[in-house]
Amino acid sequence: MTTDKTTTITRTIDAIYELDDYYLEPISVGPVSSVHQQVPFDPDIIYRVYFDQFDTRYKAEEDDCPHADIFMHHGQRCIEYEFLPTATPAQVKSLWVLVRAREFQRQASKRWCGFKLIWGGPENNEAYDVGANMLLYFDDQIAFVSLRWVGPPAGVTFMELVADYGFLLDGMSKMARLNHSLG
């Protein structure tokens, strides 16, 4: 995906939020001066960037907006993309079919040096600890889809976060086209 296409998908990230470690709600905000700036990993801080810009003071459900959380987990760097924070069970199932396709698997493995698909729910959340790169689906009353990249290299930039989000959105677009052709 080219940079031009990525920047048309989403606005440039211009802020990074520090989250409290219990409720994961934004408690402070700092500027991002450039998308070429490196993403910070701090063992004591959970950060969040939003792909659709808004002022959190006026937004009640911040988790409903696509975002990436940046944190350390058991000594490993992690980036978790909530690219489909609210989903229907039908969307989750059709995306599950899409990401099982060889084409998606090949592109994901190339992008993140590995890929493992997990179908899960609240009881299965700890499965993230056993693999390098996992896609986890939650599907009970509320469905959502997230990708956790465990062990990203030092020096990952905000632009790379935007490019990853663009890749995931492209998968969502393919899913929508697949649903439309089947429906």
N, C-alpha and C positions, 0 to 999 in steps of 0.2 A: 504494500500500500504506500502510495506516495505521500509526502508531507502535505502537498496541496489538497489532496482528497481528505486527509485526516483533519486538516484545519477547517474544511467545509463541513465536516460531520459535527464537530463540536468547537466551541470557542476555546481560546487559549486559557490554560489554567493560570490564574493570577493570584491565588490565595491557597494557603495550606492551614488547616485547622488542627489544633491540638484537642484530643478527646479525653474526657475523664475515663479512667480505666474500669469503672463499674457499669455505668449506663451507656458508655460510648456516645455521649452527647458532646458537641463542640463547646469548649470552654474558653478558647482563645484562638485568635487568627493572626497569621503572619503573611507577609507578601511573598510572592514568587516573582522575582525580578526578570527571569528569563526561562523559557521552556527548556533551555539547554542546561539549566542549573541541575545539580545532582539531587536526587531524592534523599532526604535524611533518614538514617536508621539509628534510633536511640533506644537502648534497652529499657528505658523507663518511660517512654512516651509513645502513645499511639497517635499517628497523624492521619488525616483524611484530606483528600482533594475531591472536589465535585467536578464532574464533566459538564454539567449544565449549571451555569453560574446563577447564583441567587444569594440573597441576603438571609442568613440563617435566623436573624432576629425576627423575620416575618414569615418563617416557614415552620409549620408545626411538625411535619413528618419528614425530617431530613433523610431518613433511611430510605424513603421512597424514591429519592433522586439517585441516578447512577453516580457511583463514586468508587474510589479506591482507598482502602485503608493500608497504611504502611506501618509495620511494627516488627518487633523481634519476638520470636516464639521458640522457647527451648534453645536459645542461643543461635537460632537461624533467622536470617532476614526473610521477611514475608511481605508480599503485596497481595491483597485480596480485592478483586474487582467485583463489585456488586453491579453487574451490567444489566440485569433484569431483576430489579429489587421487588417488583410486584408482578406476579404472573398467574395465569390460570393453569389448572392441572393439564388442560389440553396443550397449552403452549409449552409447558415443561416436557410433556411426552413427545411432542414433535421436535423439540430441540434435542432431546435425548437421541432420537432417530438420526438427526443431522450430524451430531458430533460423533456418532459411531461410524460414520462414513469414512472410508479410507482417505479421501481427499482432505477432510478436516483434520483427521488424526495426523496425517503427514505434515500439514502446515503448522499445526500446533506443536508437534514434536520439534520441528525445525526452529520455531519461534522461541520455545521455552526449554529446549534440550530434553524434552520428555513430556509425557502426558498420560494421565490416568483418569478414567471416568468413574465416578462414584455416584450411585443412586442412593439417596439417603433421606433421612428425616432427623428430628431432634436427637434420637438415640444414637445416630451414626456420625455426629459432628466430630468426634475425636479421630475419625479415620484420616483426617488431614495430617496427623502426626506420623503416618507410616509411609508416606510417599513424597516424591519430589514435586510433582506438579499434578494437581488433582482438580477436576471439575466436579463440584458437589451440587446435587439437586435436593432441595427440601420440598417435600410434597405432603402436606397434611391439610389443614384448613387454609393456611396461607402458603402459597408456593413462591419460591424465589430461586434464582440461579446465580451462583457466584463461582469465580475461578480464583483459586489461591495458588500463587507462584511462590513456592518455597525455595529459598536459596538463590535469589537473583544476584548477579554479580555486583560488586561494589561499583559505583559510578553510574548506575541507572539514572536516566534523566527524566524530567517531567514529560518531555516530548515522547519518550518511549512509552510512558503510561498512556498518553493520548493515542499513540499508534496501536497499542494493545487494545484499547477500547474500540478503536476503529475496526480492528480485526474481529472483535466480538460482535460489534454491530453488523458487520458484513455477514457473519453467521446468522444473526437474527433476521436479516433481510432475506437470506436464502431460505430460512425456515418459513417466513411469511409467503414467499413465492411458492414453496412446496405445498403449504396449506391451501393456498388459493387454487393451485392446479388440481389438488385432490378434492377440494370442496365444491 
